[in-house]
């Protein structure tokens, strides 16, 4: 882990055993839009472009978490399936960030004041 303050999603990655790395890579930005989630040798790995502004970086982290949670890493996909998976991951990230911003979800699976 690179020195600095961890985002809530980075803490969630750590708690769930998801390997996380932030990097400055023009290739990563060009090929993936700035983030990627994958499985390798039984490990789940998320890489995100570290040059993004903080809120953008956190959104990309949430998007990649969406791919993990929604099962998008299980098997190969054709182009249309990848596009659908990316839209689903975007929606996941939007909802996660909205609930976090509204103070309804603390990213540990507990709803604040809603039980």
Helices and strands as residue ranges (DSSP letters): H 8-15, E 19-23, H 26-32, E 35-40, E 43-49, H 54-69, H 79-101
